[in-house]
Amino acid sequence: MKKYIITALFSLFAIASVSAQLKSDAQVSKLYQNYISIKDALASDNADKTSKAATEFIKTASAIDYKILSEGNVNTLKKDATAISNASDIAVQRETFFNLSDNMIALTKQFKISANPVFVQYCPMADGSWLSNEKKIINPYYGSSMLSCGSVKSEIK
């Protein structure tokens, strides 16, 4: 009987642990989707849409539990997104996107954010990386002026 109780307790702890991991992955996955919206808006040269996407990113980041992602990391992400949201000039938004991308790339390596591979892409002209759901290059740093500039540097599974 004691053996069954111990086994049941271990099973409950394992289920709770898996449940907590899935919750954390889901929260970070939503943040990633907001990031992709920012990237897509930058690639389409739309400063207003970029600002709105960054505002959504901030809302999602504000809801993340500090047990999942440290307060310092959340604040860093929110700081970059706030700078993007507050800027009306797309060049300024793109400049801040460098930092946001570097931080999101690091985060993506820690959490399972997608069932599909996530691609780390790089533009040598901008000397900057970003994340994408697809291999096709759609450059957020130059938009329509150099939309396909760059290459896939790595894949996060």
Buried (B, 14 or more C-beta within 10 A) or exposed (E): EEEEEEEEEEEEEEEEEEEEEEEBBBBBBBBBBBBBBBBBBBBBBBBEBBBBBBBBBBEBBEEBEEEBBEEEBBEBBBBBBBBBBEBEEBEBBBBBBBBBBBBBBEBBEEBBBBEEBBBBBBBEEBEBBBBBBEEEBBBBBBBEEBBEBBEBEEEBE
